Amino acid sequence: MLRHLLAAAFMLAALTGPALAHPHVWVEVRSELDYAPDGKLAGVRHHWKFDEAFSTYALQGLETTPDGKPSAATLKELAQVNIDSLKEFDYFTYAKRGKQSSPFLPPKDYSLTYDGTALTLHFTLPFADPPAKKGALTLDVYDPTYFVAFQLADETPVTLAGAAQGCALTLHRPDPAATQTSTLSESFFNALTTASEFGSQFANRVTVTCS
């Protein structure tokens, strides 16, 4: 129980606490847009790979197997901590049809895996009201406070699954020049909240258009 509480405190501090520089956590994003048999977009399946330094620190002092890897219990507990702490940030995932937001239900099917160097968080965000297939939908992934820097994976970062015939993807990565924040003060970042728009300029955007 003590280890679980320490892990929870660490993860919450890492995602929400004051920092000495920004960003502090780097995440490689891979996602799947899952279409139901009726053609509606059922949800988004995320696979977020954390940077090696963060992964190592997050696992310090936690239960491992004889070969030094995190135990199944450790990964299960940390997955729950991640999901609980991300709720405040709307899971860093924002969907829109035109100007209308498309809200998500709480995540399901979440888990953590470890490849020997990095942790990857897997979870599905179902749409509360699945959007109709025809038309365009945009999906942004970013941290409003820019504590966490998200980056689309270099190869096939977003894929279509299910009944996605007639749909095409367009990806937009943030301008590398815009990510230079060394001239901004720490007090500026500490004043940012979940309602801030600052982090939106670093958004990784996916636009899916279906005929």
C-alpha positions as CSV (number, residue, x, y, z in Angstrom):
1,M,0.0,0.0,0.0
2,L,2.8,2.4,0.8
3,R,4.5,1.8,-2.5
4,H,1.2,2.3,-4.3
5,L,0.7,5.7,-2.5
6,L,4.2,6.8,-3.3
7,A,3.7,5.8,-7.0
8,A,0.5,7.8,-7.0
9,A,2.1,10.8,-5.5
10,F,4.9,10.7,-8.0
11,M,2.7,10.3,-11.0
12,L,0.4,13.1,-9.9
13,A,3.3,15.4,-9.2
14,A,4.9,14.6,-12.5
15,L,1.8,15.5,-14.4
16,T,0.6,18.5,-12.4
17,G,3.3,19.9,-10.1
18,P,5.6,22.9,-10.4
19,A,8.6,22.4,-12.6
20,L,12.1,23.8,-13.3
21,A,11.8,23.7,-17.1
22,H,9.2,22.7,-19.6
23,P,8.4,20.2,-20.8
24,H,9.3,17.5,-18.3
25,V,7.8,14.4,-19.8
26,W,8.0,13.3,-23.4
27,V,5.4,10.9,-24.9
28,E,5.4,9.2,-28.3
29,V,1.9,8.8,-29.6
30,R,0.3,6.0,-31.6
31,S,-3.4,5.9,-31.9
32,E,-6.2,4.0,-33.6
33,L,-9.6,5.4,-34.7
34,D,-12.1,2.6,-34.3
35,Y,-15.2,2.6,-36.5
36,A,-18.2,0.5,-35.4
37,P,-20.1,-1.8,-37.9
38,D,-22.8,1.0,-38.3
39,G,-20.1,3.4,-39.5
40,K,-19.9,5.6,-36.5
41,L,-16.6,6.4,-34.9
42,A,-16.8,4.4,-31.7
43,G,-13.6,5.6,-30.0
44,V,-9.9,6.2,-29.9
45,R,-7.3,3.7,-28.8
46,H,-4.2,5.3,-27.5
47,H,-0.7,3.9,-27.1
48,W,1.5,6.4,-25.3
49,K,5.2,5.6,-24.9
50,F,6.9,7.6,-22.1
51,D,10.5,8.6,-22.3
52,E,13.1,6.4,-20.8
53,A,14.1,8.8,-18.0
54,F,10.5,9.2,-16.8
55,S,9.9,5.4,-17.1
56,T,12.9,4.6,-15.0
57,Y,12.0,7.1,-12.3
58,A,8.4,6.0,-12.2
59,L,9.5,2.4,-11.5
60,Q,12.0,3.2,-8.8
61,G,11.4,1.2,-5.6
62,L,8.4,-0.7,-7.0
63,E,8.0,-4.4,-7.0
64,T,9.9,-6.3,-9.7
65,T,10.2,-9.9,-10.9
66,P,13.5,-11.9,-10.4
67,D,14.7,-10.6,-13.8
68,G,14.4,-7.0,-12.7
69,K,11.3,-6.1,-14.7
70,P,8.2,-4.5,-13.1
71,S,5.7,-7.1,-11.9
72,A,2.2,-7.5,-13.2
73,A,0.9,-6.0,-10.0
74,T,3.2,-3.0,-10.4
75,L,2.1,-2.3,-13.9
76,K,-1.6,-2.7,-13.0
77,E,-1.3,-0.2,-10.1
78,L,0.6,2.3,-12.2
79,A,-1.9,2.0,-15.0
80,Q,-4.7,2.9,-12.6
81,V,-2.7,5.8,-11.2
82,N,-2.2,7.2,-14.7
83,I,-5.8,6.9,-15.7
84,D,-7.0,8.5,-12.4
85,S,-4.6,11.4,-12.7
86,L,-5.3,12.1,-16.4
87,K,-9.0,12.6,-15.7
88,E,-8.4,16.2,-14.7
89,F,-6.8,16.9,-18.1
90,D,-9.5,15.2,-20.2
91,Y,-6.9,12.6,-21.0
92,F,-5.1,15.3,-23.1
93,T,-7.5,14.3,-26.0
94,Y,-9.9,16.7,-27.7
95,A,-12.2,15.9,-30.5
96,K,-14.4,18.2,-32.6
97,R,-16.9,18.0,-35.5
98,G,-16.6,21.6,-36.9
99,K,-16.8,23.8,-33.8
100,Q,-18.8,21.2,-31.8
101,S,-16.8,19.3,-29.2
102,S,-17.3,15.5,-29.1
103,P,-16.9,14.4,-25.5
104,F,-15.6,11.0,-24.4
105,L,-16.8,8.5,-21.8
106,P,-14.3,7.4,-19.1
107,P,-11.5,5.2,-20.5
108,K,-11.7,1.5,-20.7
109,D,-9.3,-1.4,-21.4
110,Y,-6.3,0.4,-19.9
111,S,-3.0,-1.2,-19.1
112,L,0.8,-0.5,-18.9
113,T,3.5,-2.5,-20.7
114,Y,7.3,-2.3,-20.3
115,D,9.8,-3.1,-23.1
116,G,12.9,-3.1,-20.9
117,T,13.5,0.7,-21.2
118,A,10.2,2.5,-21.5
119,L,6.6,2.3,-20.2
120,T,3.7,2.5,-22.6
121,L,0.2,3.3,-21.5
122,H,-2.7,1.7,-23.5
123,F,-6.3,2.9,-23.1
124,T,-9.5,3.4,-25.1
125,L,-11.6,6.5,-25.0
126,P,-15.2,5.7,-26.2
127,F,-17.2,8.6,-27.6
128,A,-20.2,9.6,-25.4
129,D,-22.2,10.2,-28.6
130,P,-20.4,8.4,-31.5
131,P,-20.1,10.8,-34.4
132,A,-21.6,9.9,-37.7
133,K,-19.1,8.6,-40.2
134,K,-19.7,11.1,-43.0
135,G,-17.9,14.4,-42.7
136,A,-14.7,15.5,-41.0
137,L,-13.6,15.2,-37.4
138,T,-10.4,16.6,-35.8
139,L,-8.6,15.0,-32.9
140,D,-6.0,17.0,-30.9
141,V,-3.6,15.5,-28.4
142,Y,-1.7,18.0,-26.2
143,D,-1.1,19.2,-22.6
144,P,-2.6,22.7,-22.0
145,T,0.2,23.4,-19.5
146,Y,3.0,21.9,-21.7
147,F,4.4,19.9,-18.8
148,V,4.0,16.9,-21.1
149,A,5.2,17.1,-24.7
150,F,3.4,14.8,-27.0
151,Q,4.9,13.8,-30.4
152,L,3.3,11.6,-33.1
153,A,5.4,8.5,-33.8
154,D,7.5,8.8,-36.9
155,E,5.9,5.9,-38.7
156,T,2.1,5.2,-38.9
157,P,1.3,7.2,-35.8
158,V,-2.5,7.0,-36.5
159,T,-4.4,4.2,-38.1
160,L,-8.0,3.4,-39.0
161,A,-9.7,0.3,-37.6
162,G,-13.1,-1.4,-38.1
163,A,-15.6,-0.2,-40.7
164,A,-13.5,2.7,-41.9
165,Q,-14.0,2.4,-45.6
166,G,-14.1,5.7,-47.4
167,C,-12.2,7.5,-44.7
168,A,-8.8,9.2,-45.0
169,L,-6.4,10.7,-42.5
170,T,-4.4,14.0,-42.5
171,L,-1.8,14.6,-39.8
172,H,-0.5,17.9,-38.5
173,R,2.6,18.0,-36.3
174,P,3.5,21.1,-34.3
175,D,6.0,23.5,-35.7
176,P,9.4,22.7,-34.2
177,A,10.2,26.4,-33.9
178,A,7.1,26.9,-31.7
179,T,8.3,24.3,-29.2
180,Q,11.3,26.5,-28.1
181,T,10.2,27.8,-24.7
182,S,13.5,28.7,-23.1
183,T,12.8,32.4,-23.0
184,L,9.7,31.9,-20.9
185,S,9.9,32.1,-17.1
186,E,9.1,29.4,-14.6
187,S,6.4,31.6,-13.1
188,F,4.7,31.8,-16.5
189,F,4.4,28.0,-16.7
190,N,3.3,27.7,-13.0
191,A,0.4,30.0,-13.7
192,L,-1.0,27.8,-16.5
193,T,-4.0,25.6,-15.7
194,T,-6.0,23.0,-17.4
195,A,-8.1,25.8,-18.9
196,S,-5.1,27.4,-20.5
197,E,-4.8,27.6,-24.3
198,F,-1.0,27.9,-24.3
199,G,-0.4,24.2,-24.9
200,S,-2.7,24.1,-27.9
201,Q,0.0,25.5,-30.2
202,F,1.9,22.2,-29.6
203,A,-1.1,20.0,-30.5
204,N,-0.7,16.9,-32.6
205,R,-3.7,17.0,-34.8
206,V,-5.4,14.2,-36.8
207,T,-8.2,15.0,-39.2
208,V,-10.3,12.1,-40.5
209,T,-12.6,12.8,-43.4
210,C,-15.1,10.2,-44.5
211,S,-17.3,10.2,-47.7
